[in-house]
Amino acid sequence: MKTFPKFLSLIILAVSLSAHAGGDLVNNGGGFAEKNILFAYQKLGTYIQMCLSSEFCKLDGKQKEILNQIASGLKDEQATPSQIQFASEKSRPGTFILNGEVKVAKTGSKVGSPIIVNIDLLYTKNSMGIYIPASLSESVAILIHELGHHYGNYSHTDLDLLGVRVAMLLENNIYNTPLIPWSQLISATFINTGSEEAFPDIIIYVQDQAIDISEKYRNAIFCPDFSIPIPILPIPDIPVKTSRPRGSIVHNVHWDKFDLKKENHVKLSISGDLSHKCKGESASFRSQDYRLKIDFNITKGDDGKWTLDQGLTVSQNRDPWWKIIKFGN
């Protein structure tokens, strides 16, 4: 089996992604940016509360009132079938024209009114000709703006500013790690909610797939109340007694491995540091010894698209200073 040098493998994958990163990513609800909109819509209550409870959001009284109205109405909003919809101004000229300008989205003035998003403005082509989708934080700003119209005759300027404030706070709590620096098509996003007793949201992106592995993460992590130490890496300690964390934070996230043994099959690994809040502890940052590891494979199909294989794994390991013996990579 032929093995490519790591740098050459990266170039091969980059060329493959670039060749397929065209307008087909903009596909009426199925693309990368559309999935960010839908994920932001699902998690919006959490992100609003982050802003309302943080001094860094610097909200005035009016802004707090609007956000509280949106938060209070989310249950009714999200009970509306297919509230989030996608359309194209290019395909339906005039759909998003307001006061002579093309808008990124539009909605009505009542709770539950459909929010129709202009997919033409969700993707921006960079200098390398690769389409960059709207980020999660940008998606939150769009939704805050549109939902704000359901609760009063607020100006576009007021709602733009409010959306940006929530988005900026969220952006400060996001770690985004693209596999290839100039492309977001294969990447991982980690969202720490800013609370000691909360758990991060984690999304793996592979082309137009967006896979939420937050629950898989929560099931994999633990507080090692008592373990038998094994001084050899990468063999983990043997847990004898464990408990569930009350909260968790992920930080220092990076791509750990890149293995392209075949041009159409890649093995990938992401690593990061973990800080848990365990029972009886008052501080969230308890130890720098615990590591997160996410392993998965991607495969390129006959249509040229990369997709995530079954079998993604999430694990927690300990890597203290005294583990001085190391086998393998």
C-alpha positions as CSV (number, residue, x, y, z in Angstrom):
1,M,0.0,0.0,0.0
2,K,1.4,3.3,-1.0
3,T,1.9,5.9,1.8
4,F,2.3,9.6,0.9
5,P,4.4,12.0,2.9
6,K,2.2,14.1,5.2
7,F,2.8,17.4,3.4
8,L,2.1,15.8,0.0
9,S,-1.1,14.2,1.4
10,L,-2.3,17.6,2.6
11,I,-1.8,19.1,-0.8
12,I,-3.6,16.2,-2.5
13,L,-6.6,16.6,-0.1
14,A,-6.5,20.4,-0.6
15,V,-6.7,20.0,-4.3
16,S,-9.5,17.5,-4.0
17,L,-11.5,19.8,-1.8
18,S,-10.9,22.9,-3.9
19,A,-12.0,21.1,-7.0
20,H,-15.3,20.2,-5.5
21,A,-15.8,23.5,-3.5
22,G,-18.0,25.2,-6.1
23,G,-21.6,26.5,-6.3
24,D,-23.0,23.1,-5.5
25,L,-22.5,23.8,-1.9
26,V,-25.3,26.3,-2.1
27,N,-28.2,23.9,-2.3
28,N,-31.4,25.1,-0.6
29,G,-31.1,23.8,2.8
30,G,-28.5,21.0,2.4
31,G,-25.3,23.0,2.5
32,F,-22.7,23.8,5.2
33,A,-24.1,27.3,5.9
34,E,-27.7,26.2,6.0
35,K,-26.8,23.6,8.6
36,N,-25.1,26.3,10.7
37,I,-28.4,28.3,10.5
38,L,-30.4,25.3,11.7
39,F,-28.0,24.4,14.5
40,A,-28.0,28.0,15.7
41,Y,-31.8,28.0,15.7
42,Q,-31.8,24.9,17.8
43,K,-29.3,26.2,20.3
44,L,-30.4,29.9,20.3
45,G,-31.9,29.8,23.8
46,T,-28.5,28.8,25.3
47,Y,-26.6,31.5,23.3
48,I,-29.1,34.2,24.3
49,Q,-28.7,33.3,28.0
50,M,-24.9,33.4,27.6
51,C,-25.2,37.0,26.6
52,L,-27.9,38.0,29.1
53,S,-25.7,36.6,32.0
54,S,-22.4,38.1,30.8
55,E,-21.2,41.6,31.5
56,F,-19.1,41.4,28.3
57,C,-22.2,41.6,26.2
58,K,-22.7,45.2,27.4
59,L,-26.4,45.2,26.8
60,D,-28.5,48.3,27.5
61,G,-32.0,48.1,28.9
62,K,-33.7,48.0,25.6
63,Q,-31.4,45.3,24.3
64,K,-32.0,43.1,27.3
65,E,-35.8,43.6,26.9
66,I,-35.6,42.4,23.2
67,L,-33.4,39.4,24.1
68,N,-35.7,38.4,26.9
69,Q,-38.7,38.7,24.6
70,I,-37.0,36.4,22.0
71,A,-35.9,33.9,24.7
72,S,-39.4,33.8,26.2
73,G,-41.0,33.2,22.8
74,L,-38.6,30.5,21.5
75,K,-40.8,27.6,22.6
76,D,-43.7,29.0,20.5
77,E,-41.4,29.9,17.6
78,Q,-39.8,26.5,17.4
79,A,-43.1,24.8,17.6
80,T,-43.9,26.2,14.2
81,P,-43.3,23.6,11.5
82,S,-40.5,24.5,9.1
83,Q,-40.1,28.0,10.5
84,I,-36.6,28.3,8.9
85,Q,-36.8,28.2,5.2
86,F,-34.2,28.9,2.4
87,A,-34.6,30.6,-0.9
88,S,-32.5,32.3,-3.6
89,E,-32.7,35.8,-4.7
90,K,-31.1,34.8,-8.0
91,S,-33.7,32.2,-8.6
92,R,-36.6,34.4,-7.5
93,P,-35.7,38.0,-8.2
94,G,-37.2,40.5,-5.8
95,T,-37.8,38.0,-3.0
96,F,-35.3,39.7,-0.6
97,I,-35.3,43.2,-1.9
98,L,-36.2,45.8,0.8
99,N,-35.7,49.5,0.4
100,G,-33.7,48.8,-2.7
101,E,-31.2,46.5,-1.0
102,V,-30.8,42.7,-1.1
103,K,-31.2,41.3,2.4
104,V,-29.8,38.1,3.9
105,A,-33.2,37.1,5.3
106,K,-36.8,38.2,5.8
107,T,-39.7,37.5,8.1
108,G,-43.1,38.7,9.2
109,S,-44.1,40.6,12.4
110,K,-45.8,37.8,14.4
111,V,-44.4,35.0,16.6
112,G,-44.1,31.9,14.4
113,S,-43.7,33.9,11.2
114,P,-41.5,32.0,8.7
115,I,-37.9,33.1,8.5
116,I,-36.7,32.9,4.9
117,V,-32.9,33.0,4.5
118,N,-31.3,34.1,1.2
119,I,-28.8,31.3,0.4
120,D,-27.0,33.6,-2.1
121,L,-25.6,35.6,0.8
122,L,-24.6,32.7,3.0
123,Y,-21.5,31.9,1.0
124,T,-18.5,34.1,0.1
125,K,-15.9,33.1,-2.4
126,N,-12.3,33.7,-1.1
127,S,-9.2,34.5,-3.1
128,M,-8.6,30.8,-3.9
129,G,-12.1,30.4,-5.4
130,I,-13.3,28.4,-2.4
131,Y,-16.8,29.2,-1.0
132,I,-16.7,30.1,2.7
133,P,-20.0,29.5,4.4
134,A,-21.6,31.8,7.0
135,S,-20.2,30.8,10.5
136,L,-22.2,29.7,13.5
137,S,-21.9,33.1,15.1
138,E,-22.9,34.9,11.9
139,S,-26.0,32.6,11.8
140,V,-26.9,33.5,15.4
141,A,-26.7,37.2,14.4
142,I,-29.1,36.6,11.5
143,L,-31.6,34.8,13.6
144,I,-31.5,37.4,16.4
145,H,-32.3,40.1,13.9
146,E,-35.2,38.3,12.2
147,L,-36.7,37.0,15.5
148,G,-36.5,40.5,16.9
149,H,-39.1,41.7,14.3
150,H,-41.6,39.4,15.9
151,Y,-41.7,41.3,19.1
152,G,-42.0,45.0,18.2
153,N,-41.3,47.6,15.6
154,Y,-37.6,47.7,16.2
155,S,-35.3,49.2,13.6
156,H,-32.9,47.2,11.4
157,T,-30.0,49.0,13.0
158,D,-31.1,48.1,16.5
159,L,-31.5,44.5,15.6
160,D,-28.3,44.4,13.7
161,L,-26.4,45.7,16.7
162,L,-28.1,43.3,19.1
163,G,-27.3,40.3,16.8
164,V,-23.7,41.3,16.6
165,R,-23.4,41.6,20.4
166,V,-24.7,38.0,20.9
167,A,-22.5,36.8,18.0
168,M,-19.4,38.4,19.3
169,L,-19.8,36.8,22.8
170,L,-20.4,33.5,21.2
171,E,-17.3,33.9,18.9
172,N,-15.2,34.4,22.0
173,N,-16.3,31.0,23.3
174,I,-15.7,29.1,20.0
175,Y,-12.7,27.1,19.0
176,N,-12.8,26.5,15.2
177,T,-10.1,24.2,13.7
178,P,-10.1,23.8,9.9
179,L,-8.0,20.9,8.7
180,I,-6.7,23.1,5.8
181,P,-6.1,26.7,6.8
182,W,-7.8,28.3,3.8
183,S,-10.8,26.0,3.7
184,Q,-13.6,25.4,6.2
185,L,-14.9,22.3,4.4
186,I,-13.3,19.9,6.9
187,S,-13.3,21.4,10.3
188,A,-14.3,21.0,13.9
189,T,-16.1,23.6,16.1
190,F,-16.2,23.6,19.9
191,I,-18.5,25.9,21.7
192,N,-18.0,26.4,25.4
193,T,-21.1,28.1,26.9
194,G,-19.2,30.0,29.6
195,S,-20.8,28.2,32.5
196,E,-18.9,26.0,35.0
197,E,-21.8,23.6,35.1
198,A,-22.4,23.2,31.4
199,F,-20.9,21.1,28.6
200,P,-19.6,22.2,25.2
201,D,-21.3,21.8,21.9
202,I,-19.1,20.0,19.3
203,I,-19.7,19.9,15.6
204,I,-17.6,18.0,13.0
205,Y,-17.9,19.4,9.5
206,V,-17.1,17.3,6.4
207,Q,-18.0,19.2,3.2
208,D,-21.8,19.7,3.4
209,Q,-22.2,17.3,6.4
210,A,-22.5,18.8,9.9
211,I,-22.4,16.1,12.7
212,D,-23.3,17.1,16.2
213,I,-21.1,14.9,18.5
214,S,-22.0,16.8,21.8
215,E,-23.8,13.8,23.3
216,K,-21.0,11.4,22.3
217,Y,-18.6,13.7,24.1
218,R,-20.7,13.9,27.3
219,N,-20.9,10.1,27.3
220,A,-17.1,9.7,27.0
221,I,-15.8,12.1,29.7
222,F,-15.5,11.3,33.4
223,C,-14.0,12.4,36.7
224,P,-11.3,9.8,37.6
225,D,-12.1,9.4,41.3
226,F,-9.6,6.6,41.6
227,S,-7.4,5.0,38.9
228,I,-4.5,2.6,38.6
229,P,-1.7,4.6,37.0
230,I,0.0,3.2,33.9
231,P,3.3,5.1,33.2
232,I,3.4,4.2,29.5
233,L,1.9,6.3,26.7
234,P,-0.5,5.9,24.9
235,I,-1.8,3.2,27.3
236,P,-4.4,5.0,29.5
237,D,-4.7,4.6,33.3
238,I,-7.1,1.9,34.4
239,P,-10.2,3.7,36.0
240,V,-11.4,1.9,39.1
241,K,-14.0,4.5,40.3
242,T,-15.3,7.3,38.1
243,S,-18.1,9.8,38.3
244,R,-19.8,12.2,35.8
245,P,-18.5,15.8,35.7
246,R,-20.9,18.5,36.7
247,G,-19.5,20.6,33.8
248,S,-16.7,20.6,31.3
249,I,-14.6,22.9,29.1
250,V,-12.5,22.1,26.0
251,H,-9.4,24.2,25.1
252,N,-6.2,24.1,23.2
253,V,-7.8,22.1,20.3
254,H,-5.7,21.0,17.4
255,W,-5.4,18.4,14.6
256,D,-3.2,15.6,15.9
257,K,-2.9,13.2,13.0
258,F,-3.3,13.1,9.2
259,D,-3.0,9.8,7.5
260,L,-3.8,9.5,3.8
261,K,-2.9,5.9,2.7
262,K,-5.2,6.1,-0.2
263,E,-6.2,9.2,-2.2
264,N,-9.9,8.6,-1.4
265,H,-9.6,7.6,2.3
266,V,-8.2,9.8,5.2
267,K,-7.7,9.0,8.8
268,L,-8.0,12.0,11.1
269,S,-7.5,12.8,14.7
270,I,-8.3,15.8,16.9
271,S,-6.8,16.5,20.3
272,G,-7.5,19.0,23.0
273,D,-7.2,19.7,26.7
274,L,-10.0,19.0,29.1
275,S,-11.0,20.8,32.3
276,H,-13.9,19.3,34.3
277,K,-15.9,20.4,37.3
278,C,-16.1,17.4,39.5
279,K,-18.1,16.8,42.6
280,G,-17.1,18.9,45.5
281,E,-14.8,21.2,43.5
282,S,-15.3,24.9,43.4
283,A,-13.2,25.7,40.4
284,S,-13.8,24.6,36.8
285,F,-10.1,24.3,36.0
286,R,-8.9,21.3,38.0
287,S,-6.1,19.6,36.0
288,Q,-4.1,20.0,32.9
289,D,-3.5,16.3,32.7
290,Y,-6.6,15.2,30.8
291,R,-6.8,15.0,27.1
292,L,-9.6,14.7,24.6
293,K,-9.2,12.6,21.5
294,I,-11.6,12.4,18.5
295,D,-10.8,9.8,15.8
296,F,-12.6,9.5,12.5
297,N,-12.2,8.6,8.9
298,I,-13.5,10.3,5.8
299,T,-14.0,8.8,2.3
300,K,-14.3,10.4,-1.1
301,G,-17.2,9.0,-3.1
302,D,-17.7,8.6,-6.8
303,D,-19.3,12.1,-7.0
304,G,-16.1,13.6,-5.6
305,K,-17.6,14.5,-2.2
306,W,-15.9,13.6,1.1
307,T,-18.2,12.1,3.7
308,L,-17.7,11.0,7.3
309,D,-17.5,7.2,7.8
310,Q,-19.3,5.3,10.6
311,G,-17.3,4.7,13.7
312,L,-16.2,8.1,15.0
313,T,-14.9,7.7,18.5
314,V,-14.4,10.2,21.4
315,S,-12.1,9.3,24.3
316,Q,-10.6,10.9,27.4
317,N,-7.0,10.1,28.4
318,R,-4.6,11.2,31.0
319,D,-1.2,12.5,30.0
320,P,0.7,13.6,33.2
321,W,4.4,14.6,33.3
322,W,5.4,11.3,34.9
323,K,4.3,9.2,31.9
324,I,7.8,9.2,30.6
325,I,7.7,6.0,28.4
326,K,6.0,6.4,25.1
327,F,5.3,3.8,22.4
328,G,3.9,4.5,18.9
329,N,3.2,7.9,17.3
